[in-house]
Amino acid sequence: MVPFLPLLPFFWLLLEVAGFVIVGRAIGLLATLALVVLGAFVGSALLRLQGVLLLRRLQSSLEAGEPPAAGMV
């Protein structure tokens, strides 16, 4: 196993914070915060939409008598 794999989330966090700092300097604090909040709302809406679509596919496959595992993958 790769020895630095457990540290990957920490490095990802550092890169994300550095990205926020760079974007914040380029477009300003309020615009950066607005983009972060907008991204959170869009991401939440997409997760909800995909969850509903998955449940509909699972329900239709169960009604057709097919195993639902293929839809979940």
N, C-alpha and C positions, 0 to 999 in steps of 0.2 A: 504494500500500500504506500501511497505517496505520503512522505512525512509532513508536508506542509498543508495537507488537506484540511485538518481541523482549524487551521488559522485562516482559511479562505473567507468565512463570513466576516471576520475582523477586517481583512484587507478590503473586502467589498464595501464595508461600512466606511472605511477611510476614503475610498474612491468616491463614494456617493457624497460624503461631506465636502470633499474637495470640489466636486462638480457643482454643488450648491454655492460654494464660495465663489467659484469662477463665474457662474451665471449671475449671482447676486451682484458682483462687481460690474458686470457688463450691462445689466438691465435694471438694477436697483433692487432694494430689499422688498418693497411692496409688490412689485411685479413678480419677483421670484416666489414670494409667499402665495400670491394669487395663482401662479402656475402649479405650485405644489397642491393647493387645495382643489383646484380644478382637476388635476390629475387623479387625486383621491376620489373625487366624485365620479369621474368618468370610469375609473377602474372598478369602483363599486357597482356602477350600473352595468358594466360589461360582465362582471361576475354573476350578478343577479340574472341577467339575460341568458347567459350560457347555462346557468343552473336550471332555469325554467325550460330551456330547450332540451337539455339532457333528460329531465324528468318526462317531458312529452315523448321523446324517443323511446325511453325505457317503457313507458306505459303502452305505446303502440306496439313495441316488440313483444311485450307480455300478452297483449290482446291477440297478437298473431300466433302466439304459441312458440315463439323463438326465445332462445336464452338471451337475457339482457346484458351479458358480460361484454359482448362486442361493442355495444354502445357506450359503455363506461370507459373503455380503453381509448 
